Amino acid sequence: MNTDLATGAPLPSNAIQRILFLAPKVHVYQIPPLTSTKGYQASTWTADDNKRQIFTARLRMLETSIPGENETEKITTTLLLENATDGQLFAAAPYTSPNTVEQALDSSRFFAVTVVGEGRKAILGMGFEERSEAFDFSIALQDARRVLGFEPNPNSAQGGGRGKPKKEVEEVKRDFSLKEGETISINLGGLKGRRSRPEGERSPEEQKSEQDALFSIKPPPGSGNGSSPSGSMPFLPPPPSAKSVKEERRRSRQTFEQKPEDLGFDDGEFGEFQ
């Protein structure tokens, strides 16, 4: 029978456990009390040639899932610090809130972990030798927070556990297709649009009224009534050629070109300095 390693209590036979993260070697420190509300400084743990280091352990992040009624399940996550040689438990940290594990302010490789045991609680420092391991540990913590409901989980419809997504509400499909023999009349010339009856069921007066409405539409202005002798759109003159445009610009420059005398210059005897 499986047991909860954090409390020693037996687990149901249908409980499922899996390892979310495993680090074969982490360093555990006895850290001083927190003196600032900002967070922990790992430099105070490793000062004086790591005199505060008390243990080198194996770290396991263990997830336990217990299925319940109505397709629900209870999920817990626990950090286990164990003896790497014989697997004996040294300390356990149930991940019950985001504050259970806090990253140090001055290093991405060190964390402050709240451990419990025998009714007591303590805060220990934990450090990784490689930054890549610390990064993988942070990612595993983030996934655990989403599953436990500490952070929004976009892949889960219910916080605090894995739940089946809600079924999408099916839209009610309505049939707007025409039945056999039915037609649609369009509002032209004041005639109201309606779903009409088959032609054989309409009276001659109704058919004539609809035809008069269809042929009573006036053409838009300039569409051919008096705009040209043939009743078609008038032709626009062709655009001027590039040669004619250049010639026009040349004549314009000659027309407005001014002589030095017009600008007040004197080209006579005193027009140049001697």
Secondary structure, 3 states (H helix, E strand, C coil): CCECCCCCCECCCCCEEEEEEEEEEEEEEECCCCCCCCCCCHHHCCHHHHCCEEEEEEEEEEEEEEECCCCCEEEEEEEEEECCCCCCEEEEEECCCHHHEEECCCCCCEEEEEEEECCEEEEEEEEECCHHHHHHHHHHHHHHHHHHCCCCCCCCCCCCCCCCCCCCCCCCCCCCCCCCCCEEECCCCCCCCEEECCHHHCCHHHHHHHHHHHCCCCCCCCCCCCCCCCCCCCCCCCCCCHHHHHHHHHHHHHHHCCCHHHHCCCCCCCCCCC
